[in-house]
Amino acid sequence: MASTETKADDLAGLEAGLDALDAVQVRRTPARDILLNKVLPPVTAIVLVVLVWQLLVWAKVTDDYKLPPPAAVWDSLTEMWAQGTLLEVIWTSVSRGLLGFVMAVAIGTPLGLLVARVKVVRAAIGPILSGLQSLPSVAWVAPAIIWLGLDDRTMYAVILLGAVPSVANGLVSGVDQVPPLFLRAGRTIGATGLRGTVHIVLPAALPGYLAGLKQGWAFSWRSLMAAEIIASSPDLGLGLGQLLENGRNNFDMPGIFLAILLILFVGIAIDLLIFSPLERRVLRSRGLLVKG
């Protein structure tokens, strides 16, 4: 009797311990910690980069027309703002990039599932997807212009050809890392076929899939910039890639530096506003992120 009671107490203690582990305590990070740990480091890095940049200008390491001072780039920024063209240029590229990325996700997700779950399909097109992922997206610009002409279809075609393989391969990698125990448990409860894919495979593969999405966005953005630089036309409007190319044509180094910084800014902003919160949410749901 005593032995039975002891085992019952042990089981109760074990259950209580597991419940404590499952109940992840999420607390709001104080504003002071956010400023010190998340805001201050990147701001400090930016200040240091600008300072080094200005020191190089003062040291005359090269001609002024090759390395403009930060103030000249700032003047170009304020001039575009005063003309009302800054936000328009940014939005032209951002809207194209996001729409192209959404289309790449819509195509790459079912393609990735098909490759991951059907052996014949993986053997047939798996290596092709890997090869397409390593192919520079700029290589698609010339044939896309010939096939589709100088319009938005060319932009979206280049984005899709650059991003779809990354999204698909990311999902394939995530599915490959799903523990076989999950799949067996799903079959045991009747979650097979489409139900198993939706309720078992996709949630378990989410971390790898999210990594593929981040890489897919990076490919989308880089592909779009390559297409905008090469496929310049008044019908396409003025995007960040065209802004960079216009600076080259006009020997406007402050304009070139401004375009580069804006392209970098958009890439960082999309990651901080979209992908970083998604990543934190996924990690937190798995008990891998307690604070923040």
Steps between C-alpha positions, in 0.01 A plus 500: 500500500779740596682415180188577294453833676866587441468428127183708483679788671792466258267508202319802638832677552613410149176633349533819701857544376400445138213745540746756636726449201211533256372818659756733348496827687497784251554842652509835331853629456553836673543799270844569647620149407362540148689827458825361638496158334316553170505869410834626628729239332381557139487878551856492635612291203342747255667795673837325486460421129411861421792620711748272321349609168553866588855434622582337165365808322708732718808281445460540122546129436349558156346774291184668629300397194577135580425515873249774582467621860197387703367857488475482119298179520277661762446795268389261223256339744350831612473616140300192401282547807437864412407400144258239634665214309675313782205297630372442147832349391517278808138385465543416132768246586352378830156434349657304213723305734223407745252402229764293322593334829137412575470339157826312562363366830174396332696303238796383707300358794301232314803430282714448809242267655480301179878463480528412871221241507523331157825315438464492123447875485798560728722285280377679189504869595676518837844551342351754257366708790840494668666605176251783445562622855872535428444673165541880523160658448652769277543228236122490453462872425608487133275209395210642705525830312501317164209276599280751684619848403581800719212490743414371847466144373875489453555614859268236643642225278853573623380508862321167465794329331727622778275442803290191430795254524601648838149474643457145369841381620444657842178305541665181376773546759242561772300190407815288495568604860156397629552212749359171364323456835274794413400339171430164667293673769306681230424177318389343828235766555396495134681815386612379160507653155393864491397500867840368602673761288297788645492390865827309541757567227464876451496596871798275572690635198422864583851604619665374181219642290540840664873493425412428138257792497768737630741382236223523240439863589873573473502343153184692406653832599834435332329373185281808483795736542687322219196521274440868576862590430508325163141541381474877527200655325269799562206256486636317805509804723790600722602238753810466715682301234429764238608767749834325537541467123408868448771598746754299302393654171521851645827442689308591816686323781284644781196370312663159459584479871147610588347228281727236657408612851128502420521148355679386816250682721201329337658156534570555870156650564315206344702257709438693824131566437392167351744211533651569843157515674394182320819326605456609863141380497596157365783462751280616787225254403758222531629617835833604351464871570403607850575871507458773243 
